[in-house]
């Protein structure tokens, strides 16, 4: 398995939809390829954080800056 193939299968692995042979092949590749392991770990963590669904309150200053930036971005261009 090369890196391109490994990266293409990461989502299926995380969804637990790979057959056992492909799962073993991917695991073997991840053991010897640091770059793919980093992509795998990052993808797994992103999915975990996204699926957690917890909302984190923003500090008032950050919320104000965010709202101001959004208002500015949404304004029509001045003529």
N, C-alpha and C positions, 0 to 999 in steps of 0.2 A: 504494500500500500504506500502510495506517495502522499505528500502533504496535501495536495489539492483534493485527492480522494478522501483523506482523513477529515479535512475541514468540511467537506460536503456531507459527511455522515454524522457530525457532532450532534446536530439537532435530532436526528433519528435516534441516536444513542440516548440522549437526554429524555426523549419521549418514550424510551424503552420499546422501540419498534424495530430494532435490528435483530436479525437471526443470530444464533449463537456463534456461528463461524465468523461472521462479519464483526461481531462484538469483540471476539478474541483477537482478530486481526487489528482492529482499531486500538484496543488496549495495548497490544504489543508495539504498535507505532508510537503511541503516546509515551510509552516507557522510554523510548530511545530518541524522541524528538522534542526537545525543549520548546521550540517555537509552537508546535501544535498543542503541547501540554498547556502553555500559557493561554492560547486561544480557547481551549477546552475549559480551563478553570474560569476564565473571564466570562465565557458564555454561560456556564453553569451558575456562577454567582449572580449574573445579571438576571437570569430567569428566576432564581430564588428571591432576589430582592423585588422584582416586579410582581411575582405571584404572592408575595407576602401581603401586599396591598395596604400596608400601614401608612397612614398620613403623618407627616411630621410638621408640627407648627413652625412657621417661619418667624424669625424675630421681626418686630415691627419695622425696623430700619430696612431690612432686606425686602420685606413685603412692599414698603413704600417705593423703593427703588425699582422693584420689579414692575409694579403697576405703572409707574411713570414711564419706564422703558416701553412697556406694551402700548400705552396710550400714544406715545411718540411714534412708534412703529405703525400703528393702525391709522394715524392721521393721513388724510390725502395730501399729496405733495402740494406745497404752496406755489402759486404762480407768480 
